[in-house]
Amino acid sequence: MVNLEGQGVPGVFIASDVFEDGAIRQATALGADPAAVYIPHPIQDRSDDEMVALADAAFGEIVDRLIAN
């Protein structure tokens, strides 16, 4: 994502909320500050309908972060 943003391609990092602390530490270690949206964990056992609901719930925040970049 850092490489793409360096080329002018905006992006948003999306991950489960249990990985937020680790993602922030990794980004800091890399000297990066990516736009990020964290969604409720777990992901792997959710039905298709539940995944669509998660995506719908996060969509506005993802777009807001893209625009803010």
C-alpha positions in Angstrom: 0.0 0.0 0.0 2.8 2.4 0.8 4.3 1.7 -2.6 1.0 2.3 -4.4 0.4 5.5 -2.5 3.9 6.7 -3.5 2.7 6.3 -7.1 -0.4 8.4 -6.4 -2.8 5.5 -6.0 -4.9 6.0 -2.8 -5.6 3.1 -0.6 -7.2 2.0 2.7 -6.0 -0.8 4.8 -8.8 -3.0 6.0 -8.4 -5.6 8.8 -10.1 -7.3 11.7 -10.1 -5.2 14.8 -8.1 -7.7 16.8 -5.1 -6.9 14.5 -5.3 -3.1 15.1 -2.5 -2.9 17.6 -0.2 -5.0 15.5 -1.0 -3.2 12.3 -0.2 0.2 14.0 3.1 -1.1 15.4 4.1 -2.5 12.0 3.2 0.7 10.2 5.1 2.7 12.7 8.1 0.4 12.3 8.0 1.0 8.6 7.6 4.7 8.9 4.1 4.5 7.3 0.8 6.0 8.4 -1.7 4.2 6.1 -5.4 5.0 6.2 -7.1 2.1 8.0 -10.5 0.7 8.8 -10.9 -2.1 11.3 -13.9 -4.3 11.1 -15.3 -6.7 13.8 -13.5 -10.0 14.3 -13.9 -12.9 13.5 -14.2 -13.0 9.7 -13.6 -16.6 8.7 -16.8 -18.1 10.0 -19.2 -15.5 8.8 -21.9 -16.2 6.2 -22.0 -14.4 2.9 -24.9 -12.3 4.2 -22.9 -11.4 7.3 -19.9 -10.4 5.2 -22.1 -8.2 3.0 -23.5 -6.5 6.2 -19.9 -5.9 7.4 -18.9 -4.4 4.1 -22.0 -2.2 4.0 -21.3 -1.0 7.5 -17.7 -0.1 6.7 -18.2 1.3 3.3 -18.8 4.9 4.3 -15.7 5.0 6.5 -13.6 3.4 3.8 -14.7 6.1 1.3 -14.1 8.9 3.9 -10.6 7.6 4.4 -10.0 7.5 0.6 -11.2 11.0 0.2 -9.1 12.3 3.1 -5.9 10.9 1.5 
